[in-house]
C-alpha cells in the first residue's frame, strides 16, 4: 500500500491493514512487499496531514500488536522504496513523525529554508522479563546480526509502577529505547555470551540510563508513546510513505511467530528453546509437548511441512535448530511422504508422465557453511516407497532421502538452519510432506552402576557424565577378571531400526597419557574389546575381530554392547560407531578408567604402634590415621581439579584393628593402581631421625628370614622416591633437621644406577606381591606399593615437630598431603 501525504484519511482496523498487506499468517520471515495501491478508509492507521500554517509534523499513528514487525518505507516515485524506520510492536500506540515543515524565513528576509537536523540515534525495542531469582532477562533483535538475543542483567531495581505501565519509551543521547516488561517469567536464565560491538554499546547505555528510566516510570506512569524526533526528506519533493507489516515475524527462528508466542504465553519470542531442554519451541509445538517444561520434550527435533495449500502453491518454513555445546552428536534425517502414493504416483491413474507430481525441497545449512539440499518429484519415489517404506513421526509410508552426521562441539553451540518447502501440483487434495529431523545418537544408560568406596551403588551413575570427568568404567572382581568394562544402551532412533552398527574404540585424541596402556590379553575372561550385552540384550551381536563388533538397531531404535578396556588408571578411550548406510562414523562417548588408590594407616585398635618418647600421649596409630584422612581429602581435591575419575579407599578410617596379612589384599580386590602404607618410626637411639620409604625386595635380594619377590620394583621405587622427597620437603618447612635417612648397599634401591634418596628395600608384609597379597604377578602387576615412615617420634625434636594438633605438625601434615596427592596423580599418569 502506498500512502501519499496529500489526502487525509483514517484506517479503523489493524486487521484490515494486515489483510491489505497480504501477509496475515505469511510463512516468510522478512517484511512483506506492500501493495502499490492507496489504502482506503478503514485500513487501520491514522496519517496526520501536514498543516502549512502551523508547521505541525506529519505523523503516522496506529496501535501496534505485540510481536508484530513494522517498517515504514518512503519513496519519491512510488517505484523505488527505502527503509525509513523499522521497529517491533509492543502493543502500544505508535506515533511516528515523518518530516517537518521547513523553518520560516529568517528575520533578515533571507529566504533560507534549512531542513531539520537529522536524528542519528539508534532505536532498540527491549522485551524485559523479571526472573524470580532477581535477574532482568532482556530480549531484543541484535543491532549487529538482526537475530534474537537474550541477555541477563543483575542489580537493576524494577519499580512497582512498571506493573501498571509496562510499556515505556525513553531516549538517551544515543538511543531511542522502547521497553516492555513481561510478568510471570519462568524460563531459563541465559548464560551470557559475548555480544557484538553494537549490542555491547547499547546494553551499556541502557544499564547506565536505567535508574533515570525507572524514575521516569515512577514520575509518569503514562509514558508509553514512542515519538522519536523527525527525520525530514527533501522539502522540495513530493514524498510517499507506506507501512509494511509482518505478522509472521519469528525473531528466534524457532518456528513459532512472535505474536503467537506472546498470545499463548508459554514460550519466549527471544529464546529458541524457552525451557532449555534441547528441543526448539517450534518442534515442541508441532509435536504437542510443552515448550516451557523441560521435563516434557519431543523424542526428535523436527521440522514438518505439508503441501496442503491450493494446487501450485508452495508451503515453506524456516527454522533454526541449535545443538547445545557438549551435547550428543546428531543424525540429520530427511524423510519424504505423500498421500498420492500409491494411486497417483504409479498405476492406472497415472499413466505416462503423471501430472500429479508434487514437489518437495529442503535446504540445510550448518554453522561451518556446509549445506545439504535437494528437490524431488514424488513420482520418482514410488519404487522407494514400495521397497524401503518406513514410519516417521506418525507418517507412513516414508522414505529416508538423506541421513547425515552432524557433530556437536564441546565448547560452542552448533547452529543448523533448515528450510523446507512442499508444493501440491494439479489436485491440491492429496498433500505431500517433507520432514527434517535431528536424531540425537546418545548413550542413555550404562550398567553396572558405579560404586563408592564403601561398595554402595551411586545414585544416577547409570547415566553418562556430561563433560568431565568422563564417564567411568568399572572393575568387577578385578583380580579374577583383570579388565575394566561397562555395558552401553544407545539410542539411535526408530527410523534406523534393523540397521547394522559397527563398533570400534581408540585412545582419546589429545589425552594424557596418549595411549591405551595394558593388554586385553592379560584378562583370562574378557580378551575382546566388545562383547554382547547381558544387561540390555545381545542386540544381534556379532564378533568381527578382537578390535571390533557389530550389533543391530532394535525396533525401538536402541542397541547395546559391552565394552572392555585394560584396567590401568586414566586409560581414556573414545568409542565410535558406524551405522549402516551412513557415510561418516560417529563419536559416541568418551570414557575413562578411574584412578584407584588405597591408603593404609598402620596399626590401629589395640596396636598403638610407636609411642612418643617424651610425650606418651602421642601414638603412631593416631598420627597415621590423621595423615591418611588428610591425604584422602587432598587426593579427592586434586582429582576434582584435574577433572579425573577417582576412587580412594582407606584400609581403616577409625581406630580399628586389621591384620597385616589383610591389608595388601584390599588393594588387590579394589583393583588399585597405588597402595601406600603410612607409618611413623621409632628407635632405641634418641638421635635417630629422617624420612625413609620401603619397597619390596626382588626375589634375588631375598634370603632366609628376609622374604621378597617384587615383580615391579622399578615402578614401586619411582613412587617411593617421589613420596619420600615430599616428606623431607614438608618437614623442612618447620624443622631444619628434616632429611632423608641414609641408605647402604645392602638396602638401597637404584634408579639409573644411583641410589634413590631415602628409599630402601625390605620384606614388609603390606607391600608383598603375589596372588595372596596385592595381586601382582610377573605377567600382570598393576599395583605400585610402598611403605612410608614419616619421622622418628623417639627423637624429641622430631616429635615436637610432627605431633598433632600442634601447629607445626598440622602444617607438615597438610604440606605433605598436598604434595603427595600430586605425586600419586602423576605416578598413575606415568604407568605403563
N, C-alpha and C positions, 0 to 999 in steps of 0.2 A: 504494500500500500504506500502511495506517495502522498504526502501532505504539503501542499503549498500554503504558506502562511498568509496569503491574501484573504481568503474567506475565513469566517469564524464558524466552527461547528463543534458539536459536543458528541461524545460517544458514551452511552449509558451502561454498556455491559462489556466487561473484560472478556467474558466468554465469547461474545460476538467478535471481539478483536482477535481472539485466538483462532476462531473459525475462519475469519477473513485471511489470516496469515497462513492458513492451510497446513498447520503443523500440530494440531492437537493430537497428542499421543504419537507424534512422529518417532521413527526409530533412529533418527540421526542425532548425534550428539551436538553438532555445530548449530549455529543460528540458521533459521530458515531464510530463504530469499523472499523478501516481502513482495507482494503483488504490485505491479506498476499501474495501479488504478486508484483513484481517490477513494477514501473511506467515507461512507455515508453516515448520516446522523445515527446514533445508536451503536457505534462501534467500540466504545469503552473508554476513550481518553478525552481530556479537555485540552484543546490547543488555544492558549490565550493570545489574541491578536495584539500586534504592536499598536500602541496609540501614539501617533507622531506628535501630538500636542503635549502630553505629559512625560514623554521619554521613558515610559514603562518598559520593562523587559518583556520580550515574547517568551512564553513558557509552555512546557508540556507538563500536564499534571494528570496523574492517574493513581489508582490503588493497586499496588503490586501484590503478587501472590508469593507466599513463602516457598522458596525452592525453584522458582521460575527465573530463567535468564532473560535479560533485556538488553537491547542495543539500539541506540539512536544513530542513524546514519544521515548524512547530508549530501546534497548534490546541487550543481548549478544548471544541469541539463537533463535530469531525470534518466540519464543513462549511466554515468559514472558516479558511483557512490563511495564515500569514505566514512570510516568509523568516527563518529563524533563523541560518543560516550557509551560505556558498557558497564553494566552493574548487575547485581544479584538481588532478586526480590526477597525482601524480608517481611512482607505483609504490611508495609507502611504506605502512607500517601507520599508519592514521589512528585516533587515539583522541580523541574529541571529548566534552568534559564538557558535559552537558546542563543540569543545575541541581544546587544543593547543598541538603542538609538545613538547615532553619533552625537558627540557633545556639541553644545551651542557654539556659535562664533565667539571668539574672544572679545573682550571689551574694546579692543582697538579696531574691530571690524575687519579682522584679517581674513576670515573665511576658512580657517583651519577646521577640519573635521577629523580629529585624531581618533582612531579606534581605541576601544577599551583595552587595557593591558591584558595579555593572555595569562591565564592561570595555569601554572605548570605543576601544581600539586597532584600527586597520585591518589586514586580512590581505592579504598580497601574495605570490603564487607567482611566483618568478623562475626561468626556464629560462636557464642560463648556458652560453655557448659560448666556448671559448678559441680565438682565431684564432692562426694561425702567426705573424702579424705582431705579436702581443702584446696586441691589444685583447681586452677581455672584452665579448662581444656578449650583451646581455640581451634576453630576450623575456618579455613579460607582458601580461595583459589590463588595458587602461588603466583607472585609477581615475576618469578624467574622462569617457571616452567609451564604455567597455566594449568597445573594439575592440582588436585585436592591435597591439602596439607593439614595435619593435626599437630598441635604443639601444646605442651603443658607448662603453665607458669605458676609459681608459688609466691606467697607473700602479698597477694593483692586482695584487699578487703572490698567486698561487694556490699553496697548499701542496700537496706531493705526496700528503698524506693524503686529499685530495679524490678521488683516483683509486680508492681502495678504499671510500670513504664518500661517494658522490656526492650523497646526499640529506641535507640539513641543515635543521633548524628552529632559529630564533633569534628572540627577542623583544626589542624595544627599548621605550623609553618610549611610542612612538607607533605601532609596527607589530609584527605577527607575520609574520616572513618564513619562507617555505618555499623552499629553493633546491635546484635540480637541476643538476649540472654534466654537460654533454654533451661527448663527445670526438669527434675526427675532423672538426671543423668546417672546411668549405672553401667556405662560402657567401660572399656579397658583404658587405663591411663596410658597414653602413648609414651614410648621410650624415645625421648627427643633425639633426633638425628641432626646432622649438620645441615643448616639452612643455606640457601643461596644468598648472594650478596644483597639483593633487593629485599628479600624476605627478612633477612637479619636486620637491615636498617629499619624496616617497617616495624618489626616487633620491638626494637629498641625504642623507637619513637612512641609506640603505644604504651610500653611499660613506664616510660618517663612521664607520659601525659595522663596516665590512668587516674592518679589522685585528683587532677583537675576535672577529668571526665566524671569521676564518681561524685565529686562535689556538685557538678552541674546537674546531675540526676537528682540530687537532694534538693538543689535550689529550684529546679524547674522540671517537674515530673512529666510535663507535656512535651519535652524536647525530643521529638521523634521524626522531624521532617528533614529530608535530605535536600539541601539547596545550595550547591556549590556556586561560586561566583561565575559570571558569564564567560563564554568563550565566543567572541564575535567573529563572524565571517567578514568578507569584504563588503562594506556597507553599500557599495555602488552596484552590486549584482543582486539578481533575484535568487533566493536560496530556497531549496526544498528540503524537507525533513521526512524521514519515515522511521517507524518503530518496528524492529524485528523482535519476535518473542519466541523463546524456546521452552516449551512446557515439558520437554523430554530431556532436559539437562541432567547429565549423570556425572557429577563432579569427581566422584571417586571411582568411576568405571566399574562399579560392582553389579551392573545390570538392573538396578532399580532407580528410576528417575528421582531426583532430589525431592520434587514436590510430593511424590508418593511416600518417600521415607519420612518426611515431616508429618504428613497426614496420618500415616499408620502409627508413627511414634515408636516403632520397635527396632529401628536401626538408624545409624548416623549417616548423613549425606556427605560427611567428610572423612569417613573411615570405611575402607574397602571391606573390612572384617570387624564389625562392631563388637562382637563378643570375644574376639581373639582366639577362636577355636580352629583356625586354619582354613575355614571354608568361607568364601565370599558371601556377602549378604544376598546377592542375586541368586547364587546357587542354592542357598538355603530357602529362599522364597519359592524358587522353581520346584523344589523337592519337598516342600511342606514342613521344614524344620524351622526352629525359632532363631533368627539372626541375632538375638540378644541373649541367648542362653548357650554358654559354652559346653554344656552337657547334652545339648540337642543339636546334632550336626549330621549332615548327609554322609553317606558312605563314600560318595565320589563327588569331587568338584567338577561341575559340568555346565556347559552352555548348550542349550537346546533351542533350535529354531525350526518351526514347521511352516511350510509354504501354504498357509490356509487362507490367503487373500484371494481376490478375484483373479481370474486367469491372466497370466502375463505379468503380474505384479510381484516383485521380489519382497520377501520379508527378510530383513537383515538385523543383526545385532552385534554390538561390540562389547567386550568385557576384558578387564584387566584382572589376571589371576596372579596372586603373589604367593610364591613358595618361600616360607619363612626361613631365615638363616638357621642352619643346623638341623633342619627337618629332613625326613626321608626323601630319597630321590623319587621321581615320578615317571610314570609311563603316560605319554600323550596318546590318546586313542581317538581316532576319527571314525565315527560309526554312522552308517547310512541306512535309512529305512524308507519305504514308500508303500502307501496304501494302494498304489497302482499295480503292485506285484500281487498275484501273477497274471491277472487277466489283461492288464494294459501294458505289460512290458514284453509279452510274447503270446503267441496263440492266435486263435481265430479273430479276436477283437483287435488285433494289432498286426495286420499283415504288411509285409514290406517295410517301408520306413514309417514306424509308428509315430503318429502326430502327438501322442501323449508323452512327450519327452520332458518331464520336469527336470529342472536344473538345480544342482546342489553345489555350493562352493565353500571353501574355507581358506583362511589365511592366518597362520600362527606365527607370531614374531617373538623371539626370545631376547633376553637382555643383551646378548652378545651380537645381535643383528641377524642371527641365523633365522631362516624362515622355512616353514612347512606349509605348502599351499597346493591347491588342486581344485578341479571342477569336473563334474561328471554329469552325463545324461543318464537318468535312472534306467533307461532301456538297456544300457551297456552292463547293468548289474544283474540282469535276470539270471544268468548262469551262476553267478557268485551266490545269489540268494538260494538258488536251487541246491548247491553243493556245500556251501560254507555258512549257512544261516545260523544265527545265534540270537540271543536276547540281551538287551542292554537298556537299563533304566526303564524297564517295563514295556519296552517296544520290541516287536518281533515281526518279520524276520529282519535281522540286522547283519550287515556286512562290515567288517572292520577294515577300512581302507588304509589306514596308517596306524602303526604302533611304533613310537619312537621314545627314546630315553631322554629325560631332562634331568640333569644332575643339579642337586641343590649345592649351596656353598655354606661352609661353616660359619662365615663371619659377615655375610650380607644376604639380603633377600634376592631372589631371582624373580624377575617380572616376566610374565607371559601374557602377551596381548593377543586376544583371539577375536577374529571377525568371521562370521558365517552368514550365509545367505541361502534362501530356498525360494524357488520360483515355480509356481504352477503354470503349466502350459495346456492350452485348449480347454480341459474340463473344468478346472477350478474347484473340483469337488473332492477328488481323491488326493490328499496332500502327501508330500514327501518331506522327510525330516533329516536334518544334519545335526549330529551331536559331537561335541568335542569334550572329552572327559580327561581329567588328570587323576590317575590312579596311583596313590602312594604305595610304593613297594617297601614294606617295613616288617621288621621282626615285632610281632605283637605279644609274644610270650616266650619265656625260657624255662627250662627245667634241668636240674632241680633248683630250688631256691638256694640262695646264699645263706650260710650260717655264720653267726657271730662267734666270738672266742669261747663262749660257753656252750656252743653246739645248738643254739636255738635259731630257727629259721627267721630271717629278717623280712618283716612285712614289706610287700611291694617289690621284693628283689626278683620276682618273676618277670618284671618289666625291664626293657633295656634302659640303660643310662642315657641321659641327654647330655652331650658334651663330654667333659672329663671330670673325674676319672672315667675311663672307658668301661663298657660292660664287662664284668669279670667272668672268667672261667671258674670252675670249682674243681676240687680234687676229692674223689670218693675213694676211701681206703687207699691212700697214696702209696703206702709201702707195697701193697699187693699189685696195684694197677699201674703205677708209675706213669700216669697220664692226667692231664687236666682236660675237662670237657664241659660242654653244655649242649642241650638239645634245643633247637630253634623252631618255633612255629612262625611261619612267614605268610603275610597277607599280600597277595598279588592282584587278585580280582577275578570275579566270576567270568568276565569277558574272555579270559585266557584259560579257562578250565580245559583240562586234557592236554595242555602243552607240556613239553618236557623242560626240565630245569637242570642245567649242568652246574655243579658246584666246584669251586677252587678256592684256595687261600694263598696269601703271600705275606711276607713281612710287611708291616705297616710302613708305607713310604714316609721317610723323614723321622722315623722313630729312633730312639736311643734305648737299647742297642739296635743296630740296623739289621740284624739277622735274627732268625728263629734259632735259639740255642737248644741243644739237646737233640735226641733222636727218637723218632716214633718207634724204632726197632727195640728200644730199651723196655717198652711195655710188653709184658707177656700176654696181655689180653686185648689190647687195642692198638694195633700196629698201623691201621689205615687212618687217614685224615678225616674221612667221612664214613658214617655208618647209618643204618636205618634207625629212625627214631622209635623208641619204645613208648615214651610218654604221649606222643601225638600220632602214632601210627606210622607204618612203613612208607606210605605215600608212593608206592611203586618203586622203592629204592633199588637202584642197580649200581653195583661197584664197577667203575670204569677202570681205575688203577689205584695204586696206593695214594695218589695225589688228588684224585677227583672221584665224584659220584654223581648220580642222576636220580631225580625224583620227578613226580608228575603233579601238576596242579589239580587239586580235587574240585568237585562240583561247586563247593562253597568258596572257591577262589584261594584256598590256602594250600601250603605244602609244608613239609617239615623234614628235619635231618638232625643227626648227631655230629658234632664237630669235636675232633681230638687234637690236642697240642701238647708238646713236651712240657712237663711241669716245672719250668725254670721261671722264677720270679721276673716280672716285667717283660716276658715274651709278649709282644704286641703283634696282632695279625689283622689283616683285612680280609673279610670273607666276601667273595664275589659270586654272582650268579649270571648265567647266560640263558635267557628264555628263548625257547624255540620260536623262530620267526621274527625275532628282534635282533637287529644287526649290531647292537652295542651291549657289552657286558655291563652289569650294574654293580656298583659298590654297595653291598648290602649293609654291613655292620663292621665296626672296628671293635676288637675285644682284647683283653689283657689278662695274663696270668698274674694274680696278686702276689706281691712280696709277702712271705710268711716268716715271722720272727718269733722265736721262743726265747724268753728271758728266764733264767733260773736263779732266784735269790737263794743262796746257800743256806744250809742248816734249817732251823725252824722247829717249833714245838719245844720238846724237852731238850733239844740240841741247840744250845745257845751259840756254839762256835766260840771264837776268841772273845776274851773279856778285857776291857781296858785296864792296863796295869795300874795306873794312878787314879782311875775312876771306874770302879767296878759296876757302875750303872750303865756303862756303855757296852752293849752286847752286839757282837757281829751280826746275829740273825736280824736285829732291828735295823742296823745300818744298811745291810744289803737289800732288805725289803724296801726301804725308803729310796735307795738308788734305783732299784728295779722299777718301782712305780713311776718315778720321775722319768726314767728312760723310756718307759712305755708312752707316757704323755708326750714327750718330745718326738718320738717316732711318729705318733699319730699326727702331730702338728706338721712335721716335716713332709710326710706323705700327702697331707692335705694341701700344703703349699705347692708341692710338685704335681698335684692332681694325679696321684697314682693310687692304685688299689693296695690295701694293706690289711693283713691280719696279724695281730701281735698277741701272744698268749704268755702268761706267766705260769710257771710250774706251781707256784703258790702266790696268792695275793693277800694272805693273812698269816698269822702265827701258827701254821700247821706243819706237821712233820711229814716228810716224804723220804722214802728210802733212796739211797744213792742210785741203786740199780733201776729205779723207776723214772729217773729224770730224763736221761737221754732218749728213752723210747717215746716220750711225749713229742719230742722233735720229729722222730721217725713217723709217728702216727698222724701228726699235723701236716706232714709234707713240707717241713720247714726248709727255708733257704739258709737261715742263720740261727745258731744256738750259742747263746752267751751266758755263762755261769759267772755270777758276781760274788766275790768273797773279800774279806779283809784278813790281813796277815798277823802273825804273832811269832815271837822267837824268844828264846831264853836270854839272849843278849839284848840289853836295853838300848844299845846303839844301832841295832839293825833298822834300816829304813829303805824306802824305794818302792817303785811300782814294777810288778812283773806279771806277765801273761803266759799261760801254758797252752801248748797244743799236744796232741797225742804223738807218741813215738812211732817211728816207722818200725816195721817188723824186724828190719836189720839192726835197729838200735835197741831192741828189747833183749832182756836177759832173764835168767831165773829170778823171780821175785820182782821184776820190773817189766810188766807186760806192755804190749803195744803192737798195733798192726794198722797204722794210719794209712789210708789209701789215697788221701789227697792233702798231704801235709803242706805242700806249697800254697794251696788255696787257703788252708787254715791260717798259715803264717802271715799272709798278707792282711787278713782281717785282724789278727792278734797284734801285728806291728802298728797298725793304724790306731787301734783302741789304746794300746799302751802309751803311744805318743800323746794322745788326747788326755790321758790320765795325768801324765807328767806336766803337760801344759796347764791343766786346770789347777793342780796343786801349786804350781809356781806363781799363780796369780795371788795366792795368800800366804805362801810359805816358801822361802828361798831354799829350803832343804829338799824340795821335790826333785826326784831323779829317777832314772832307770836303774833297776837292780842289775848288778854285773852278771854277765854270763861267761861260761867257760866251755872248753871244747867238749866236755862230757855232757853238756846240757844245752848248748846253744843251737839255734836254728839258722841256717844260712839262706840268704836270698842273693842271687847273682854272685855267689862266692863269699859274701860278707855276712857276719852275724847280724841279726836284726836286734836292735837295742831293746833289752828288757824281755825278749821272747825266749822261752825255754821249752824244751820237750820233757814230757813226763807221762806217767801212766795213770792219769786221773780217770776215775770211773765215769764221770759225767761227760767226758769228751771221747769215749771209746767208740770206735767204728765197729761195724758188723751188724748182722741181721737182728741180733737180740739187743743191740744198743741203739745207736742213732740211725741205723738202716743203711749206712754207706757200705758199698761193696766195691771191689776193684772195677767192675764194669758200670756201676751206677752209684755216683756219690754226690747227691745234690746238696748235702748239709755241710756248711762250714761251721766248725766248732772251736771254741776256746774258753779258757777259764781265767778270769781277771782277779788278781789280788791287788786291791786298791792301795793300801798302805799298811804299815805295822802299827797296830794300836797298843803294842807292847812298848813303843817308843813314846815318851811323854810329849815331845814336841809335835810329833806326827798326830798323836791322839788329840791334842788340843786344837790342831788344825782341822781335823776331819769330823770330830764328834758333832752330833746333832742334838738339839737345834741351834747350836752355836752359829753365829753369823758367818764365820769363816767356813765352817762345814757346809752350810747351806749354799754358799757361793760356789765352793768347789764342786759339790754335787750337781748343781744346776749347770755350771760351765761344762763339766764333763759330759753330762747327759745330752746337752745340745750338740756338742761336738761329736759324741759317739753316734747320735742319730744320723749325722751326715756320713760318718764312716760306714755305718751299716747300709744306708741307702746306696752309697757309691759302690760298696762291695757287691750288692745284688746286681747293679748295672754292669759290673765287670765280670760277672760269672761267665764261664764258658760251657 
